[in-house]
Amino acid sequence: MKKKLLATLALSTAALLAIAGCGSKDNNANNSNAGASPSAVASSPAASQDEAVNVSYRIAISQIVEHPSLDATREGFLAALKDAGIEEGKNLTVDVNIAQGDSANNLSIAQKIAADKNDLVLGIATPSALAIAQNVKDTPVLFAAVTDPLAANIVTNLDKPGGNISGASDTNPEAITQLMDFIAANFPNVKSVGVVINEGEPNAVIMSKKAEEALTAHGIKLVKAAASNSSEVKQAAESLVGRADAIYITLDNTVVSAVDAIIQVANDNKIPFFSSDRDTVEKGAFATVGFKYYDHGYQVGQMAVDILKNGKSPADMPVTVPNKLDFILNLKAAAAQGITVTDAMKDKVQDKDNNIIQ
């Protein structure tokens, strides 16, 4: 009897230890996943449905400056997350950081984000994405609104980026060529195109070179007007009056953030103004070959969902480029800049209902 009692007690003690051991193992598992994305924990076979439902995420965003295209990129990114059930104020905390176009601020933001615990980091625009790529090594990183991630040394391979980073470029070189060809075909009096540019931005330099190559093929000269910060943009645009027959801007964050000044100069002096993004056309440039930055951000947001919920690695996610290009014309801007819009111009637009702005 005594032996039986001892055996019973031994079994009870073993059961209690096993229960305690299980609890300890779960805690250790959670601790070991502290640096991993919540999806890694939520998708674990040991995680219950309730645990999966209660998973929360933290994302940090670094954006070089505020302007319509970059803001729309961020909005589209967050919308894709929301549509996938990852919503700010519910199960998502978003740390948004704007560098206000300052390189020192941009670096400080990247260093701060690197020191924080995030499940994913997004860099919007080339300077921010580059600083994040150089400083954040242990967290999945995505980029958006980057002109040439290879030339900027953000990734070394577009198909298999490797490391902890991938994203979407906002430039299809063909868009620049198509726009320059459009200028040459429809504006026979344009012999020179002025570009307001901050040559401290690699993306702007790359795009202006591509534009120059395309214009040179038509015998048209590219004239540069430098603006190292947004306060110099108006003066740079004014310097092109009398030197250039048209004005063009790239996806230059410094310049786009002060684009209202260029619109004013173009309108006051009846100079056709061409841009590289739809948002600037909506504000008052005449034409571009482009896409919606909201859609661009949404695409990157879908990549984030794959990382957070499905455990995908940025290393294996190809960098994408816009593939739905179309001409976008603003008829009000045309009138303000003294442009007669012909049927030939309108015929270049595929989606006339959405891309001819009345």
Secondary structure by P-SEA (a helix, b strand, c coil): caaaaaaaaaaaaaaaaaaaaaaaaaaaaaaaaccccaaaaaacccccaaaaaabbbbbbbbbccccaaaaaaaaaaaaaaaaaccccccccccccccccccaaaaaaaaaaaaaccccbbbbccaaaaaaaaaccccbbbbbcccccccccccccccccccccbbbbbcccaaaaaaaaaaaaaccccccbbbbbcccccaaaaaaaaaaaaaaaaacbbbbbbbbccccaaaaaaaaacccccbbbbcccaaaaaaaaaaaaaaaaabbbbbbccaaaaaacccccccccaaaaaaaaaaaaaaaacccccccccccccccbbbbbbbaaaaaaacccccaaaaaacccccccccc
